[in-house]
């Protein structure tokens, strides 16, 4: 290339960049920008050019940004097709995108007792103990068991000073319930998060139990609409928000046997919040202004540092590799089953092998020698129920998740999800159709179709069973197996199966290699 051509190209690029700078400077800061604003514009443009080629709607930073600017809650919708066009960004939008690629700390917090020192003192502990002994907020008092209706965050914090004392005496250190957390404890109170998820709080004290040795001497009893069992109890050791049925609650606190109606669902209002910081309001509730996937990176980081739990795959999709590693690394032994509480969330983590390995190693470090296998064992016991059992092989069972309603086909003998012809029938399937069929002898059948989307494809799963059979059994077929069976449909009637024979037509039954 000739020297004059090279110089021409450099000058053209410089002029083009100058015009772009002037355009964006005017768009973002108006006609008379200050020197500080010019410096910010230069920084934003330079950083954007550094990340521009890697911008994709699948990148966690971009996923989070697009959720935040989705046209909801007063935001201006950003067109995903323009993600690489810097001229399309408003000032608040370009700042927000660049912040997703910045690992700076942000002081996010709140003071539940504005202008006051919240640190524990003997006087505050004694006042808190008086609440646990008094009649304010008392809704149940029988045979040494008292239950208090906790109405808002401020009230929970006051009860929390005594919880902290008992927690320490039983050897936990400083890990009282997170709805009682105060600024001096170094974490953000999670009242708004849990209440917005459907939990209603009641604090229980059972003076029949040993205050220095029984974990249920104090309990945070919760009516929880987000779990099928309906209730949770968190012991004074704060060793897990354990989902329970009412019968399981009564086994711990038998005095409550005939008082289930007292532990009622309470409608949530933000007026309950004393501490109105954003971290305490972060939730995974769809459509919320503070839905995890749409808040900015700094808030996500603060939430994770605050030991917040995630359950939805899209929440994991919205955080970058550093925040994913942080979420795993801050996990405590008592938090494992709560922070990794359903198969769909684990499947999302599994998509990146290094992250799944990090999780496996972390769980082993916490004392669970089986690593991730420990979580899977727990999920099989807690998350899934048997929906149908194969009539052709009793080891093959269709499981349904009580968390999200998904289905998966499991082989109990192999202790793994069924896999045939490169299709793995993990619990990511939805029940998308059920249709009646009959054979030439007048026998009626129902055929259920399961898919990971809402359309039939080569990964779909089919179950056929007699329409008058009240049992939970059936014949399972792959996509190819069902297509072969459909070839036997009578040409006169598209719902008539000719010579349906499980011995030859069913292709999910044998203990084959890779099965």
ZAMARGU-4260 file (C-alpha; in steps of 0.2 Angstrom, whole numbers, plus 5000, padded with zeros to 4 digits):
<rodrens>
0) 5000/5000/5000 | 5006/5017/4995 | 5011/5029/5009 | 4998/5042/5003 | 4984/5029/5004
5) 4989/5024/5021 | 4989/5042/5027 | 4972/5045/5019 | 4964/5030/5028 | 4971/5036/5045
10) 4964/5053/5042 | 4947/5047/5036 | 4946/5035/5052 | 4951/5050/5063 | 4938/5061/5055
15) 4925/5047/5057 | 4929/5044/5075 | 4928/5063/5079 | 4911/5065/5071 | 4905/5050/5081
20) 4912/5057/5097 | 4904/5074/5093 | 4887/5066/5089 | 4887/5055/5105 | 4893/5070/5116
25) 4879/5080/5110 | 4866/5066/5112 | 4872/5062/5129 | 4876/5079/5137 | 4868/5092/5126
30) 4876/5107/5117 | 4888/5113/5131 | 4896/5098/5139 | 4908/5101/5153 | 4926/5095/5153
35) 4921/5081/5165 | 4907/5076/5154 | 4919/5075/5139 | 4930/5064/5149 | 4916/5052/5153
40) 4910/5052/5135 | 4928/5047/5129 | 4928/5033/5143 | 4912/5026/5138 | 4915/5026/5120
45) 4933/5018/5122 | 4926/5005/5133 | 4912/5001/5121 | 4924/4999/5107 | 4934/4986/5118
50) 4918/4975/5121 | 4909/4979/5105 | 4914/4963/5095 | 4909/4952/5109 | 4892/4959/5112
55) 4879/4946/5109 | 4861/4943/5116 | 4867/4927/5124 | 4881/4936/5134 | 4876/4937/5153
60) 4880/4955/5153 | 4869/4959/5138 | 4855/4947/5145 | 4855/4957/5161 | 4855/4974/5151
65) 4841/4969/5140 | 4830/4963/5154 | 4833/4980/5163 | 4828/4990/5148 | 4813/4980/5143
70) 4801/4995/5143 | 4794/4990/5160 | 4794/5000/5176 | 4798/5016/5167 | 4813/5010/5157
75) 4815/5014/5139 | 4815/4998/5128 | 4832/4994/5119 | 4831/4985/5103 | 4842/4969/5104
80) 4846/4971/5086 | 4855/4987/5089 | 4866/4980/5103 | 4882/4984/5093 | 4877/5001/5088
85) 4883/5014/5100 | 4873/5027/5092 | 4857/5018/5098 | 4861/5020/5117 | 4855/5034/5128
90) 4866/5040/5142 | 4858/5029/5155 | 4859/5014/5144 | 4877/5015/5139 | 4882/5018/5157
95) 4872/5003/5162 | 4879/4992/5149 | 4897/4997/5153 | 4894/4994/5172 | 4890/4976/5168
100) 4908/4974/5162 | 4915/4983/5178 | 4919/4974/5194 | 4919/4989/5205 | 4912/4987/5223
105) 4896/4997/5226 | 4891/5001/5244 | 4873/4995/5244 | 4865/4995/5261 | 4853/5002/5273
110) 4851/5006/5291 | 4836/4998/5299 | 4837/5010/5313 | 4842/5026/5304 | 4854/5037/5314
115) 4856/5024/5328 | 4870/5011/5332 | 4862/4994/5329 | 4876/4984/5337 | 4870/4972/5350
120) 4871/4977/5368 | 4866/4969/5384 | 4851/4981/5385 | 4845/4977/5368 | 4846/4958/5371
125) 4836/4960/5387 | 4823/4970/5378 | 4822/4958/5364 | 4821/4943/5376 | 4806/4953/5384
130) 4797/4952/5367 | 4799/4933/5367 | 4792/4932/5384 | 4778/4945/5382 | 4761/4946/5375
135) 4764/4959/5361 | 4761/4950/5344 | 4757/4934/5353 | 4744/4923/5344 | 4747/4906/5353
140) 4752/4901/5371 | 4750/4884/5377 | 4761/4871/5387 | 4776/4882/5386 | 4775/4885/5367
145) 4772/4903/5361 | 4770/4909/5343 | 4772/4928/5338 | 4765/4935/5323 | 4780/4945/5315
150) 4772/4959/5305 | 4786/4969/5297 | 4805/4970/5295 | 4808/4982/5310 | 4799/4970/5322
155) 4809/4955/5316 | 4825/4964/5319 | 4820/4968/5337 | 4816/4949/5340 | 4833/4946/5332
160) 4844/4952/5346 | 4839/4937/5357 | 4840/4925/5342 | 4858/4931/5339 | 4862/4927/5358
165) 4854/4909/5357 | 4863/4906/5340 | 4880/4910/5348 | 4876/4900/5364 | 4872/4885/5353
170) 4889/4886/5344 | 4884/4894/5327 | 4894/4910/5329 | 4885/4925/5321 | 4872/4917/5309
175) 4855/4922/5315 | 4840/4922/5303 | 4842/4934/5288 | 4826/4943/5291 | 4833/4949/5308
180) 4850/4955/5301 | 4856/4972/5305 | 4869/4983/5297 | 4882/4980/5311 | 4881/4962/5306
185) 4888/4966/5289 | 4874/4959/5279 | 4858/4966/5272 | 4841/4961/5279 | 4831/4949/5267
190) 4814/4953/5274 | 4808/4960/5257 | 4815/4946/5247 | 4807/4932/5256 | 4790/4941/5259
195) 4789/4945/5240 | 4792/4926/5237 | 4776/4921/5247 | 4783/4918/5264 | 4774/4924/5280
200) 4784/4924/5296 | 4779/4918/5314 | 4792/4916/5327 | 4791/4901/5339 | 4799/4898/5356
205) 4797/4881/5365 | 4802/4882/5383 | 4801/4863/5385 | 4817/4862/5374 | 4835/4866/5380
210) 4840/4884/5375 | 4858/4879/5375 | 4856/4863/5365 | 4840/4861/5355 | 4840/4869/5338
215) 4821/4871/5339 | 4821/4880/5355 | 4818/4895/5344 | 4811/4893/5326 | 4806/4904/5312
220) 4790/4896/5306 | 4784/4901/5289 | 4768/4899/5279 | 4776/4897/5261 | 4765/4898/5246
225) 4780/4894/5234 | 4782/4876/5240 | 4770/4862/5239 | 4772/4857/5257 | 4765/4874/5262
230) 4777/4877/5277 | 4795/4880/5282 | 4805/4880/5298 | 4822/4888/5301 | 4829/4883/5317
235) 4839/4895/5328 | 4855/4887/5321 | 4850/4894/5304 | 4855/4878/5296 | 4842/4878/5282
240) 4825/4885/5277 | 4818/4867/5278 | 4801/4865/5268 | 4789/4854/5278 | 4771/4848/5278
245) 4760/4853/5293 | 4762/4835/5300 | 4781/4838/5300 | 4779/4855/5309 | 4768/4846/5322
250) 4781/4833/5325 | 4793/4847/5331 | 4780/4858/5340 | 4766/4845/5345 | 4756/4859/5354
255) 4752/4867/5337 | 4742/4851/5331 | 4725/4859/5331 | 4731/4877/5326 | 4736/4876/5308
260) 4724/4890/5304 | 4734/4902/5314 | 4749/4901/5303 | 4741/4910/5289 | 4746/4918/5273
265) 4749/4937/5274 | 4748/4949/5260 | 4764/4958/5257 | 4766/4976/5256 | 4782/4987/5255
270) 4776/4997/5270 | 4783/4982/5280 | 4801/4987/5275 | 4811/4998/5287 | 4826/4996/5277
275) 4821/5001/5259 | 4838/4997/5251 | 4837/4988/5234 | 4846/4973/5239 | 4833/4968/5252
280) 4820/4969/5239 | 4828/4959/5226 | 4817/4944/5221 | 4815/4931/5207 | 4797/4935/5205
285) 4792/4938/5187 | 4789/4956/5182 | 4796/4964/5198 | 4806/4980/5197 | 4819/4971/5208
290) 4818/4954/5198 | 4836/4947/5200 | 4839/4946/5181 | 4835/4964/5178 | 4845/4973/5192
295) 4862/4979/5188 | 4878/4970/5191 | 4883/4979/5207 | 4866/4974/5215 | 4868/4956/5209
300) 4885/4956/5217 | 4878/4963/5234 | 4864/4950/5234 | 4876/4936/5231 | 4888/4942/5245
305) 4873/4943/5256 | 4871/4924/5254 | 4855/4926/5243 | 4848/4911/5235 | 4844/4909/5216
310) 4832/4896/5209 | 4828/4901/5191 | 4839/4896/5176 | 4837/4914/5169 | 4844/4921/5184
315) 4860/4911/5181 | 4860/4916/5163 | 4860/4935/5168 | 4877/4934/5178 | 4894/4933/5171
320) 4908/4920/5176 | 4915/4930/5190 | 4898/4932/5199 | 4894/4913/5195 | 4911/4909/5204
325) 4906/4920/5218 | 4889/4913/5220 | 4897/4895/5222 | 4912/4901/5233 | 4902/4909/5246
330) 4890/4894/5248 | 4890/4887/5266 | 4887/4869/5271 | 4869/4873/5278 | 4865/4883/5262
335) 4869/4870/5249 | 4851/4862/5246 | 4843/4880/5247 | 4855/4888/5234 | 4855/4873/5222
340) 4837/4868/5225 | 4830/4862/5208 | 4836/4852/5193 | 4833/4865/5180 | 4844/4877/5189
345) 4858/4864/5191 | 4856/4860/5172 | 4859/4878/5168 | 4875/4877/5178 | 4880/4861/5170
350) 4881/4870/5153 | 4898/4876/5157 | 4909/4862/5163 | 4922/4872/5173 | 4908/4880/5183
355) 4900/4863/5186 | 4917/4856/5192 | 4919/4871/5203 | 4902/4868/5211 | 4907/4849/5213
360) 4923/4853/5221 | 4915/4866/5233 | 4902/4854/5239 | 4916/4841/5243 | 4926/4854/5252
365) 4910/4857/5263 | 4911/4839/5268 | 4899/4831/5256 | 4910/4817/5248 | 4899/4814/5233
370) 4900/4832/5228 | 4886/4837/5216 | 4879/4819/5218 | 4874/4825/5236 | 4862/4838/5228
375) 4855/4826/5215 | 4851/4813/5229 | 4842/4827/5239 | 4832/4833/5224 | 4826/4815/5220
380) 4820/4814/5238 | 4813/4832/5239 | 4809/4839/5222 | 4801/4824/5212 | 4786/4813/5213
385) 4783/4798/5202 | 4770/4802/5189 | 4770/4786/5179 | 4780/4769/5179 | 4784/4759/5164
390) 4773/4744/5161 | 4788/4737/5151 | 4802/4740/5164 | 4797/4744/5182 | 4814/4753/5184
395) 4809/4766/5172 | 4799/4780/5180 | 4792/4797/5174 | 4796/4809/5187 | 4787/4826/5190
400) 4796/4841/5198 | 4785/4849/5212 | 4795/4865/5210 | 4792/4869/5191 | 4781/4855/5185
405) 4794/4848/5173 | 4795/4830/5169 | 4810/4818/5166 | 4812/4799/5163 | 4822/4791/5176
410) 4830/4773/5177 | 4831/4769/5195 | 4842/4754/5193 | 4855/4765/5184 | 4852/4779/5195
415) 4852/4791/5180 | 4840/4799/5168 | 4836/4789/5153 | 4846/4792/5137 | 4843/4784/5120
420) 4851/4789/5103 | 4859/4805/5110 | 4843/4811/5118 | 4843/4813/5137 | 4826/4813/5145
425) 4831/4825/5159 | 4817/4834/5169 | 4816/4848/5157 | 4800/4842/5148 | 4782/4849/5148
430) 4766/4840/5146 | 4760/4848/5129 | 4747/4837/5123 | 4735/4822/5127 | 4725/4814/5114
435) 4713/4799/5113 | 4716/4784/5102 | 4708/4766/5100 | 4712/4750/5092 | 4702/4738/5081
440) 4696/4729/5096 | 4688/4744/5104 | 4701/4747/5117 | 4704/4765/5121 | 4721/4774/5124
445) 4727/4791/5129 | 4744/4797/5122 | 4753/4810/5131 | 4766/4821/5123 | 4781/4828/5132
450) 4793/4841/5125 | 4806/4853/5130 | 4798/4866/5120 | 4779/4868/5115 | 4782/4858/5099
455) 4785/4840/5094 | 4803/4837/5088 | 4815/4822/5088 | 4818/4824/5107 | 4800/4822/5112
460) 4794/4809/5123 | 4777/4799/5122 | 4767/4789/5135 | 4753/4778/5130 | 4741/4770/5142
465) 4723/4762/5143 | 4710/4776/5145 | 4701/4766/5158 | 4717/4761/5168 | 4717/4771/5184
470) 4735/4765/5188 | 4750/4777/5186 | 4758/4765/5173 | 4761/4767/5154 | 4771/4763/5139
475) 4785/4775/5135 | 4791/4779/5117 | 4804/4789/5109 | 4800/4801/5094 | 4805/4787/5082
480) 4795/4774/5091 | 4779/4784/5091 | 4781/4788/5073 | 4783/4770/5069 | 4768/4766/5079
485) 4758/4780/5070 | 4761/4771/5053 | 4749/4758/5060 | 4735/4771/5061 | 4720/4765/5051
490) 4718/4775/5035 | 4699/4776/5038 | 4701/4784/5056 | 4717/4793/5061 | 4714/4789/5079
495) 4713/4770/5077 | 4729/4760/5081 | 4731/4744/5072 | 4738/4729/5081 | 4747/4739/5095
500) 4759/4727/5103 | 4770/4733/5117 | 4782/4719/5114 | 4787/4726/5097 | 4781/4744/5097
505) 4788/4750/5113 | 4806/4756/5112 | 4810/4762/5129 | 4811/4747/5140 | 4827/4737/5137
510) 4843/4739/5148 | 4854/4743/5133 | 4871/4751/5133 | 4870/4770/5135 | 4852/4768/5142
</rodrens>
